Structures are given as structure tokens and as C-alpha cells.
Amino acid sequence: MQVVAGSDGSKDFRQAELDRHVEAMSRFIARHADAAPPRCTLVLRSAASAPARALMHMKDALVSAGVRATVILAHLEPQDDLRQLFATLSELAPEAEGASLIRWARNPRLLDAHEQVTYGGTMCWSGDAMRRDADKRNPLVLFDMDAPEAAQRAHHAFKALWGASVPVPAHHLSARRPAKPSGAYGQAANAPVTALRPQVGGWPLVRH
């Protein structure tokens, strides 16, 4: 077991947490390169949580390794991150329906559950309760790198929480085109195109 601690609300800790999840996913991919089909499950406060950002960061490597992922979120904001996360999940399992990839822990009683991630059958992570504000979270998190029993408990908890959650409404998962202003004219055929720069921006679970 690895225990990782940092300053509460620290940007350095947030970056370190993201780096830990990228490292864990890289190790998971390497360890299960010949296993099929490897799977991750994620219970997260939102799509802005470190494990979700790591999943999106590692998308290409996960696709190449045939890894699939299933996510439960407590909050649907921020919307841009949610759509990007769903797009990643869809690339990992292009034939799957959206309702089988992501769910919403809408019932407030479910927010007592802790964030958790499983990487296959032997690796898992546990964080703070989903109801805690992202800037007031307990900086103590746990990584279990070789713990099949802990991973199995986490899988059972995920299955129970999945059954208590609801599908995410479809309009939250797809980008909406901005409404065209009334009386607006279409863009001229030879009008220049301006390039835009991307901007950076009661259900207790078994603890390990």
C-alpha cells in the first residue's frame, strides 16, 4: 500500500495526484498488456477529478491496450470536462451505449461514498468523500498496487453504487451548437476563418 499526503488545497498536491494516476494507469497498461479485456472503474466527484483527467490524458495508450472504463459521477459540472470524459469513454468502447459507460449518483445520500478507482483486479485507489468540496478535501489518499482483495471489495462497492445511480441525461454528454442569433447572416463563402487557441483551464463504501 502507498499512502500519499499533501497540503490541503495545494496546487502542487493536485498536480502530484494527477501524476500518480497517470503513473498508475501506465503501470496497469504494462502489467495487463496481454490480458483481455482489462477494465477500470471510477467513482468520482466530477469529471474534473484527477483520475478522470488522467484517463483523458492516457486515452491513446488505453485504446491501444484495449482498456475499457466505466464511471460514476456525483456532479455533472463542469460540463466541458464531462463531455470530454464521455468522448474518451466512447473511444474506449465505441460500440457501447452511453448509459453503460457513465452514471450519475444523483441521490444526495450517495455522496457519502468515497472517490475510488480500480485498475483491473489488483490495483485500486481511494480518496475523499464525494460530497467534499474540491478545495477542502482531505489530502490523504491511498494507492493499493498489489491488493486483489481490496480491489474486489471496490468492485463490489462500485456495482452497488452503479445500481443506485441513474443515467446521465443525453444533453449533458454531447456538445450543443450555439443558437444562431435572430436575423443573423450566414458566413460568406470566402470569409477568413479565425483560429482559436485552446485554453487551459447514507452510502458508505468499504475503505481499504
N, C-alpha and C positions, 0 to 999 in steps of 0.2 A: 504494500500500500504506500502511496505517496501522498503526503499532506502538503498543500501549497497555501501559503498565507501571504497577505499583502495589506497595504494601508487601505482603510475603508474609503471608497470613493476615489481612489488614486487612479489617474490615467495610466501610470506605469503598471499598476496591477491589472487593469483591463487589458493592456497590450500583452502582458505576461500570460494572462488567462487565455487569450486568443492564440498565442504562440503554443501554449500547452496543448490545446485542442488540435491545432494543425499537426503538431508532433505526434499526438496520439493517433490521429487519422492516418498519418504516414506510416506509423508502426503497424497499425491494423491492416492497411493495404498490403504491406510487405509480408506480414505474418499469414494472411489468408489469400495470397495470390493464387493458390491452386485450389482453394475451396469454393464451392458454389452452392447456393448464391449467398455471399456474405451480406449481412444486414445490420443497419444501425437503427436504433430507436431513440427519439429525443423528446423529452418533456421540458418545455422552455417557457419562460415568462413571455417572450416575444421573439419575433424574427430578428431582432437586434442583439439577442443574446450571443455570447461568444461562440458556443457550439454551432449555432446557425451560420454565423459569419465564417467560421472555419469550413463548414460544409460547402458553402458557396465558393470559398477560396480554392477548395480542393476538388471542385466539380470535375474537371477533366480527368484527373487521376482516378477519381471514384468511378466515373463512367468507364474508363479503360479497364478497371478491375472488376466491373460488373456489380459494384456495391449498390444496394438499394437502401432507402431511408424512409422512415415514417415519423411524423412529427405531431405532437400535441402542443398547442399554444394557449396560454392564459389570456393574452391580449392580442388583438388584431392590428394594433398600431405599433410601429409606423408602417403605413400601407405600402410604401415603396419597397421596404425590406421584405414585407410579406409576399409581394408579387415576385420579387427576385428569388426568394426562397422556394416558392411554389414552382417557378420555372426550373429551378435546379432539381427539385424532386421529380418533376415531369421528365427531365432529360435522363435521370437515373432509371426511370421506369416509364418509357414512352407509351406503353400500351395500357397503363393503369388509369383508372378513373380518379379524378381529383379527390373524391370522398374517401378513397382508400389510401391516400397519401398524407393527408393533413386533417386534423380535427381541432375543435375549439373547446377548451374547458370553460364553458360559459357560466356554469353554476358557481357562484361565489364560494361555496363550501369546498370546491375542488382546489382553491388557491392555497390551501394549507400544504398541498403536495410540494415536495422539493423538486427543483430542476434536476434532471438526471439524463444521462446518455449511456447507451450500451453500444459497444463496438464488438459485434459478434457475440460469442458465448463466453469470453474470458475477460474482457476489458470493460470497465464502466467508470462513470464519473458521477459525483453527486455535489450539488450546490445548495444555494439558499432557497427558502420557500418562495413560491411564485408570486405571492401577494406582496413581497417586499419591494419597495421602490428601488429602481436600478442604482440610484445614487446613495442608498442607505443599506446596502446589502452586506451580509456577513462575509468578510473576505476569506473565511476558511472554507476550502473546497477539497474534495477527496478524489484522487485517482486510484483505482484498483486495476493494476495492469495484468495480473495473473490470478484472477479470483472467479472461477466458474460458478461457485455457489452464490456469490454476491451478484454476479451478472444474471443468474437465473432468477433470483428474487426481484431484481429490477425489471426483468422481462414480465414476470407475473404482475408486478405493480403497473407497468405500462399497459398491459392487456386490460386490467380492471379500469384504469383511468380512461382508456380509449372507449370502453363500453359506456362510460358515464358522460362522455363528451359528445359534441354534436358536429355535423359537417359545417365547414366554413362556407358561408353564402358565396355563390359563384362570383358575384360582382366585386367581392374583395380580392379575388385572385387574378383577375385579368385587368390589364391597363385600359382605362377608359379614355376615349378620344375626347379632347376638349370640344365643348359645344361651339358651333360656328356662330359668330355674332349675327344678329338680325341685320339683313341688308348688306352683309359683307360680300365682297367680290372674291372670286377665286384667284389664285396666284397666276400671274401672267406666265405664259409658257417659257419665256426667256429670262424670267426674273432670277437674280442671283440667289443662291442658297447659302445661308449663313451657318457655319459650323459651330456647334455648341460644345464647350469643354465639359466633361463630366466633373461633378463636384464631389468632394469627399465629405463626406459628411461627419365541515369536518371531514378531509380525505387524506389522513396521514399515510405516507408511503413508508415502506420498510427502509430504514437507513442502513448503510453498510457498517 
